[in-house]
Amino acid sequence: MKLNLLSCGADRPDKRAIVKCLVEISSGVDDALARELTDILLDGDAVDVEVIDANSSSSFRALRKLQIDYEIVE
């Protein structure tokens, strides 16, 4: 399943928590790529990620907890 991460609405986003979340929920994303994607997201640009289907409900919950707005692409 593909997600488009639109923005982070947190007043003080926890960059390390976002990186960890991206590594855990995304397929093919390592720490370095997750850091780069997090920087892009926090700069205000959208990011596309491929989510592991087996963990989709927990992925959505983790993104909501971090106040990351997303849309389901596929």
Contacts in CASP RR format, 6 or more apart in sequence:
PFRMAT RR
TARGET T0000
AUTHOR 0000-0000-0000
METHOD contacts of the structure
MODEL  1
MKLNLLSCGADRPDKRAIVKCLVEISSGVDDALARELTDILLDGDAVDVE
VIDANSSSSFRALRKLQIDYEIVE
1 50 0 8 1.000
1 51 0 8 1.000
1 53 0 8 1.000
1 56 0 8 1.000
1 72 0 8 1.000
1 74 0 8 1.000
2 48 0 8 1.000
2 49 0 8 1.000
2 50 0 8 1.000
2 51 0 8 1.000
2 72 0 8 1.000
2 73 0 8 1.000
2 74 0 8 1.000
3 48 0 8 1.000
3 49 0 8 1.000
3 51 0 8 1.000
3 59 0 8 1.000
3 63 0 8 1.000
3 70 0 8 1.000
3 71 0 8 1.000
3 72 0 8 1.000
3 73 0 8 1.000
4 46 0 8 1.000
4 47 0 8 1.000
4 48 0 8 1.000
4 70 0 8 1.000
4 71 0 8 1.000
4 72 0 8 1.000
4 73 0 8 1.000
5 37 0 8 1.000
5 41 0 8 1.000
5 46 0 8 1.000
5 47 0 8 1.000
5 48 0 8 1.000
5 49 0 8 1.000
5 63 0 8 1.000
5 68 0 8 1.000
5 69 0 8 1.000
5 70 0 8 1.000
6 46 0 8 1.000
6 68 0 8 1.000
6 69 0 8 1.000
6 70 0 8 1.000
6 71 0 8 1.000
7 41 0 8 1.000
7 44 0 8 1.000
7 46 0 8 1.000
7 68 0 8 1.000
7 69 0 8 1.000
8 18 0 8 1.000
8 41 0 8 1.000
8 42 0 8 1.000
8 66 0 8 1.000
8 67 0 8 1.000
8 68 0 8 1.000
8 69 0 8 1.000
9 67 0 8 1.000
9 68 0 8 1.000
9 69 0 8 1.000
10 66 0 8 1.000
10 67 0 8 1.000
13 42 0 8 1.000
13 66 0 8 1.000
13 67 0 8 1.000
14 66 0 8 1.000
15 38 0 8 1.000
15 42 0 8 1.000
17 66 0 8 1.000
18 34 0 8 1.000
18 38 0 8 1.000
18 41 0 8 1.000
18 42 0 8 1.000
18 66 0 8 1.000
18 68 0 8 1.000
19 31 0 8 1.000
19 34 0 8 1.000
19 35 0 8 1.000
19 38 0 8 1.000
20 34 0 8 1.000
21 62 0 8 1.000
21 63 0 8 1.000
21 66 0 8 1.000
22 29 0 8 1.000
22 34 0 8 1.000
22 37 0 8 1.000
22 38 0 8 1.000
22 49 0 8 1.000
23 29 0 8 1.000
23 30 0 8 1.000
23 31 0 8 1.000
23 34 0 8 1.000
24 55 0 8 1.000
24 62 0 8 1.000
25 49 0 8 1.000
25 51 0 8 1.000
25 52 0 8 1.000
25 55 0 8 1.000
25 58 0 8 1.000
25 59 0 8 1.000
25 62 0 8 1.000
25 63 0 8 1.000
26 34 0 8 1.000
26 49 0 8 1.000
26 50 0 8 1.000
26 51 0 8 1.000
26 52 0 8 1.000
27 50 0 8 1.000
27 51 0 8 1.000
27 52 0 8 1.000
28 50 0 8 1.000
29 37 0 8 1.000
29 49 0 8 1.000
37 47 0 8 1.000
37 49 0 8 1.000
40 47 0 8 1.000
41 47 0 8 1.000
41 68 0 8 1.000
48 73 0 8 1.000
51 59 0 8 1.000
52 59 0 8 1.000
60 70 0 8 1.000
63 70 0 8 1.000
END
